[in-house]
Structure formats: C-alpha cells, structure tokens
Amino acid sequence: MNRLHSDPSLLVCPDFTGEPYRASRATFLSATTSDTQAADLLRAVWVTTNTSLCAQWQQQVAEDERLCGEQQHLAEEETERQQQAICLEEEATKADERKKNCAKHLPIPVRPRLDCTDDEVLVSDFALHKIDKGQYVELYCWTNVGLQEVHSTYRTRDDE
C-alpha cells in the first residue's frame, strides 16, 4: 500500500462534464449511455476511489499515532534506564569513597553537649571571703578534689 501525502477528504470532486474530461467520457459513451451518464459514471468512480483513499488515510494516521506513542514510550524507558544507571554509578562511587575514607564518614551521634556553664561551681565561702579580702587562697580549693569536697560538705542556712 502506497503512503498518502495529503488528506483525500479535502479534495473536491471535479466537474466531469467539462472539456478537459471529454476523452475520459468518450470511453464510456455507447448507444445506451449519454454524455451526462458518462460524467455521472466518472463521478461515481471518483467518489468510490476517494472513499477508499479516505479510509486508507485514516488507517495511516492511526498507524502513525501508534508508532509515535511506541517511540515516545521507548524513549521514556530509555531515559528511566539511564537515570537508574546514573544512580547506581553514584551509589557505587559513594560506597568506594566510604571505603577509602571510612573515618570521614563515621556517623556523628546526636547528643546534648555538656556545657560547663550549666552547672554552678560551688566554692567554699571561706575561699571566697579570702579572695574578696585579697588574701592568698590555696590552689587545693580550685581543684576537682577540692570542689567535690566543698560540694559534699556544703550546708545551707536551713541546716544551721
């Protein structure tokens, strides 16, 4: 089947009674058919041919749409395959990077930071009074052991 290049439904039936179609009408002329009947026969042949060409055109358009849809579907599948290949390649690259620099990719635990300013440091009243007076205070009062001792023996005014 030959491929049609234009829509035959847009064609207009020619006037077969005119001078250019005299030779075509002459083949149909006989003792029983007149010139007008020959023109009607030519018109009927043209209409039948045009109807079959219109049906062929519709099939051709439907086939073109189907092929276009298939090509679009194949292109989408190819794009998806390429994206998956890129993702796999990126994951492989990240895995290699993790293997090479494992210390760099260690998870950092999410814990609250200990802040030294949150806890009040208890210093003995004795040491504070000496500092206020500008006197010498032993270093022991400021060490961890000294601060723990002050914390364990600290008494409030209610206890007195």
CORLIN-V540850 format. One line per field, one symbol per residue. ss: DSSP state (2 for helix, 1 for strand, 0 for the rest). burial: # if it has 16 or more other ideal C-beta (glycine too) atoms within 10 Angstrom, else .. A space follows every 10 residues. Layout:
ss: ???
burial: ???
This chain:
ss: 0000000222 0000000022 2222220000 0000222222 2222222222 2222222222 2222222222 2222222222 2222222222 2222222222 0000000000 0000000000 0000222222 2220000022 2202222222 2220002220
burial: .......... .....#.... #...#..#.. .......##. ###....... ..##..#..# .......... .......... .......... .......... .......... .......... ..##..#... ......#... #....##..# ..........
